Amino acid sequence: MSESEANVDWDAEARTFDEEADHGLRDPEIRRAWADRLRGWLPAGAADVLDLGCGTGTLSLLAAEQGHRVTGVDLSPAMIDLARAKLAGRDAAFLVGDAATPPVGEQRYDVVLVRHVLWTLPDPARVLRHWRGLLRPGGRLVLIEGRWGTVSPVGIPADRLTELLAPVAGHVRVERLSDDPLLWGKTVADERYAVVAMD
Ligand SMILES: C[S@@+](CC[C@H](N)C(=O)[O-])C[C@H]1O[C@@H](n2cnc3c(N)ncnc32)[C@H](O)[C@@H]1O
């Protein structure tokens, strides 16, 4: 992740996006590490999961493999094409649209899942309120974010995201991810975490 990543041409990036270890999860150990974490963040029973900024559908696929129904939204048509191909034949739908105001009409979800996207969106407090409104009663936000880099770090520190969530969630659990090299395919020194936020 870099400062310029907030202004990336994601259509141009789509073809090679999965080459990063934590993007494509092509290494079975890395894939298993993410699958195990995701299982802990998602409800035990089959749920409707909205994956915002879904990219090539990597987490969408893990969620579908765990028995959940997935809707993915991404601004990049090229990413959406790859996600559709990756989840072909599964209980999943993909839409081109803005993660800040996803084009899902009156549909409501058990989980809004977002990895490495919130930090790039303008006015995250407003976005979190909107996402909260997309949840069914008892639903949860699962947000995987970080603050990447050491010289000019970019992203959202967990403390800041916890503050932003205070008005929209009664219970916020932060899980540190930096100390698990299996998730990233390498040792990392910067701040990486997941937040599960519920009523
Ligand atoms: C770092 S990638 C993360 C992809 C995916 N969440 C994952 O973890 O593999 C960021 C993704 O967010 C998408 N994106 C960026 N801004 C967006 C926006 N405003 N609305 C929807 N998608 C957006 C990009 O097209 C890209 O697919």
The ligand as an SDF file (V2000), in Angstrom:
LIG
                    3D

 27 29  0  0  0  0  0  0  0  0999 V2000
   -6.5010   -2.5750   -2.3580 C   0  0  0  0  0  0  0  0  0  0  0  0
   -7.8040   -3.1610   -3.3900 S   0  0  0  0  0  0  0  0  0  0  0  0
   -8.6540   -4.2690   -2.2880 C   0  0  0  0  0  0  0  0  0  0  0  0
   -9.5000   -5.2840   -3.0010 C   0  0  0  0  0  0  0  0  0  0  0  0
  -10.1700   -6.3100   -2.0900 C   0  0  0  0  0  0  0  0  0  0  0  0
  -10.9770   -5.6670   -1.0660 N   0  0  0  0  0  0  0  0  0  0  0  0
   -9.1580   -7.2130   -1.4450 C   0  0  0  0  0  0  0  0  0  0  0  0
   -8.9420   -7.0990   -0.2470 O   0  0  0  0  0  0  0  0  0  0  0  0
   -8.5650   -8.0610   -2.1720 O   0  0  0  0  0  0  0  0  0  0  0  0
   -8.9070   -1.7930   -3.4790 C   0  0  0  0  0  0  0  0  0  0  0  0
  -10.1520   -2.0720   -4.3170 C   0  0  0  0  0  0  0  0  0  0  0  0
  -11.1120   -1.0540   -4.0420 O   0  0  0  0  0  0  0  0  0  0  0  0
  -11.6920   -0.5960   -5.2370 C   0  0  0  0  0  0  0  0  0  0  0  0
  -12.1550    0.7680   -5.0180 N   0  0  0  0  0  0  0  0  0  0  0  0
  -11.4190    1.8700   -4.7660 C   0  0  0  0  0  0  0  0  0  0  0  0
  -12.2300    2.9260   -4.5340 N   0  0  0  0  0  0  0  0  0  0  0  0
  -13.4990    2.4550   -4.6360 C   0  0  0  0  0  0  0  0  0  0  0  0
  -14.7790    3.0410   -4.4880 C   0  0  0  0  0  0  0  0  0  0  0  0
  -14.9270    4.3330   -4.1990 N   0  0  0  0  0  0  0  0  0  0  0  0
  -15.8480    2.2520   -4.6380 N   0  0  0  0  0  0  0  0  0  0  0  0
  -15.7250    0.9300   -4.9500 C   0  0  0  0  0  0  0  0  0  0  0  0
  -14.5480    0.3290   -5.1050 N   0  0  0  0  0  0  0  0  0  0  0  0
  -13.4450    1.0740   -4.9400 C   0  0  0  0  0  0  0  0  0  0  0  0
  -10.6080   -0.7450   -6.2830 C   0  0  0  0  0  0  0  0  0  0  0  0
  -11.1400   -0.8280   -7.5810 O   0  0  0  0  0  0  0  0  0  0  0  0
   -9.9330   -2.0240   -5.8190 C   0  0  0  0  0  0  0  0  0  0  0  0
  -10.5420   -3.1490   -6.4070 O   0  0  0  0  0  0  0  0  0  0  0  0
  1  2  1  0
  2  3  1  0
  2 10  1  0
  3  4  1  0
  4  5  1  0
  5  6  1  0
  5  7  1  0
  7  8  2  0
  7  9  1  0
 10 11  1  0
 11 12  1  0
 11 26  1  0
 12 13  1  0
 13 14  1  0
 13 24  1  0
 14 15  1  0
 14 23  1  0
 15 16  2  0
 16 17  1  0
 17 18  1  0
 17 23  2  0
 18 19  1  0
 18 20  2  0
 20 21  1  0
 21 22  2  0
 22 23  1  0
 24 25  1  0
 24 26  1  0
 26 27  1  0
M  CHG  2   2   1   9  -1
M  END
$$$$
